[in-house]
Amino acid sequence: MRADEAVPLGRTGLRVTRLGLGLASLGGLFAPVSDRDAALTVDRAWDVGVRLFDTAPVYGYGRSERRAGAALAGRPAGQYTLCTKVGRLIVPGGTDTQPFWVDPPPGVGPRRDYSYAGVMRSVEDSLERLGLDRIDVLHVHDPDEDFPAAVSDAYRALAELRARGAVGAVSIGVNHAPVAARYLREVAAPGPDCVMLAGRYNLLDRSGLDELLPLCAARGVAVMVAGVYQSGLLADPRPGMPHGYSTVPEALAGRVAAWHALCRDHGVPPTAAAVQFPFGHAAVTSVVVGARTPDEVEDTARMLAHPVPPAFWAAARAAGLLPPGVPVPAS
């Protein structure tokens, strides 16, 4: 599979590349990134064929959106797909701060707001930071933070923007698959066009398959999968690495070790297996992977194209790492 392979985004008129670049890292996630390195990272993604980019107001409190806009400026809008999110406004003195953004802009912070007016303001602010007049894909970010407002007021605003062409596709960005399934069931028709699911459909956590992915397949809702490295555990499980665990639970650590051993036995890099696995499910259009350097982007594109033989997936089933009903990529 190639990073530049473009496919339809579900029932929308948009097309997205199989590999997307997540821009949280370029907002200063866990470690600082300079303006120059952010621009070079986006440039390298463009060079390897990536045309799907995902950001959010909360990523570095506006910094990721500004860097995305600057890096993509001058490139024809019709040649790429840009996603951002609503649900948090970046305002002076915003108190809903998050500790993992390094050196965020002073004096501002996020404030949760899923109201109709808040969403409309968020979109205006994002367009200003991005330097655009239209957003391709707009996610309701973490709707579980205020589910009643997210499924009603926020969706109403997004549906209006979609109807008048200011937004190409309506989506939700979630970390919990049951939340997304509930949203799709309860929201007014026609509902979201796609879902971004982070950390819940990968080699270590397949909870997205319980209900959400079959529901999306049945309804023609496209799925973008993020968090394929399980916060880095599948890329580098060493203690102290930024994988989001102060102490990795023993059972999880055992499964990580088993995947790494299987990969060694078959000569398959763990990151190649991780980035390709979600494409076994027909609802998945793209995998979105973060990067903070050009080399990381290039490595991910190489891993997406790395051969993973059917025998590897068969061995994973035989070892009990994948249950029988879990779909795997075609060879």
Secondary structure, DSSP 8 states (H G I E B T S, - for coil): --TT-EEE-TTSS-EEESEEEE-SGGGTBSS---HHHHHHHHHHHHHTT--EEE--TTTTTTHHHHHHHHHHTTS-GGGSEEEEEESEEEEET-----TTBSS--TTEEEEE--SHHHHHHHHHHHHHHHT-S-EEEEEEE-GGGGHHHIIIIIHHHHHHHHHTTSEEEEEEEES-HHHHHHHHHHS-TT--SEEEEESSSSSS--GGGTTHHHHHHHHT-EEEEE-TTTTTTTT---TTSSSS-SS--HHHHHHHHHHHHHHHHHT--HHHHHHHGGGGSTTEEEEEEE-SSHHHHHHHHHHHHS---HHHHHHHHHTTSS-TT------
